[in-house]
């Protein structure tokens, strides 16, 4: 025997659905998470927790898509309603049922939703999950206020609607809530901290002593990751510069950086014309003269007798000193 569809179809003659009186359902239609509503139906709906009996009232132009978006946000832990999210995390997906309270035209959705909010008293914490006192379009209205957060620069921030804020700023709502509740062992989340954090620290480590490519000392850097993004630098390289592991990065140095060694002067090279030459920067010299750096080193080590007319002698530098005296 085929299973009955959870949604009754319209009567072809009258255009009405069975079980409707004045466009209102006698009994709410339960929708399991795997069953979907008609894609073009608008109305007022209810999400009910079977474990505690609490309800959430809402309205949508597309009931199927609205239920899908609710389940998606709840499964990802980023639902805009923290009370509904907590119950979902506690009891699981199978403990919730979706039912349609009333089918209404789109222009009457908010008005009808408000009537159901007033009738069910779902804004009472003992009765329902709703936070907003008045029916509004999704994402609007009065959301919960979260205080005590500090941004990566250490500035205090008050957040209204934490879920939406996390979506806009690419933050993890679960981590932010753990910081708020003092249950996280993390010092911070992407630079964000909270006064209730279990492990306290001075927000973000401050780096001092950097010198820009022009030789000017810069002010202390509080958030080196953000600083590097702005200036097109690599955070790991800048940290290495600060710790003295490398001398510089793209011209940036540090007061604690190792001092550069004196430039190495290569002696004993003889040009094709017989002139003795001292070379300070062998790599740059080879690039400018069209020579191979490897071949020039092989000349000096004795592995190669000549390259493009160039030779090398260990005592050739004495002749150079004689040319200088002359």
C-alpha positions, 0 to 999 in steps of 0.5 A: 500500500503506497504511503500517504503524502504528508501534504494533501493536494488541492481539489481540482474543482474547488481549488481547496485542500482537504482539511482546510476551513477558511484557509486554516488547518484543523490539525497541524501537518507534521513534516519530518526532516526528510519530507518537503512541503510544496515549493510555492506555498506560503503560510504560518508554521510552527516548529515544536520540540517533542521533548519539552513541548516548546514551540517556535512560530514563523512565517514564510513565502516558501514553506519548504525552503524555510524549513530547509534553511532552519534545518541547515542552520541548526545542523551547522550550529549557526541558527539565529535563535540561540534557544532553538539552537540549544534545544536542537543540540540537546535533543537532536533533529528527530525530536522536532516536528514542523507543522503548518498552522495556517495558509495565507497569502503573502501580503498577510503573512506578517499580520497572521504570524503576529496573531499566532505569536500573541495567541500561543505566547511563544515569546514566553521562555516557558512556552516557546523559543521566539525572541522577537516580540513582533513578527518581522521578515527573516533576519530583522527585528530585535535579536539577543545582545551579546556584550563583553567581546573584544575585537582583534585590536582590543576594542570592546564590541557589543554584538546584536544577533551573534549568528548573523554577525558570525556569518558576516565576519566568517567566525564560528558561532560555537567558538564565540559562544564558548568564549562568551560562556567562559567554557572555552580553553581557547585564548581567542577565536581569530583574534576575538576575545571575551571578558569571560574567557577562561585563559586571559591574556593581553588580547593579541601579542604586541610586536615592537621594533620593526623597521620599514624598508625606508629605514623608519621605525614603525609603531608597535604592531598589535595584530601582526596577521592583519598587518601583514595582510594589509601590507602584502607580507608573510606573517611567518617571515615577519615573525622570523625577522622579529625572532632573529631567524632571518635578516629581513623580509621584503625590506622589513627588518627588526632592531634585534635582527642579526647584523649583515656580514661585510660583503665578500670580495672575490679576488683573482679573476682575470678578464678576457683582456688580461685585466685583474678584476675584484668582484664584490657581488659575484651574482649581480656581476654575472647577471650584468655580464652574461656569465654563469655564476656556477661556472665562475665559482668553478673557476675559483675552485679549479674545476674549470680552466676558463669560461667565456675568456675568464680565468682565475689565479690565486696570485693574480691579486698581487698584480691588481695591487701593482696596478693600483700602486701604478 
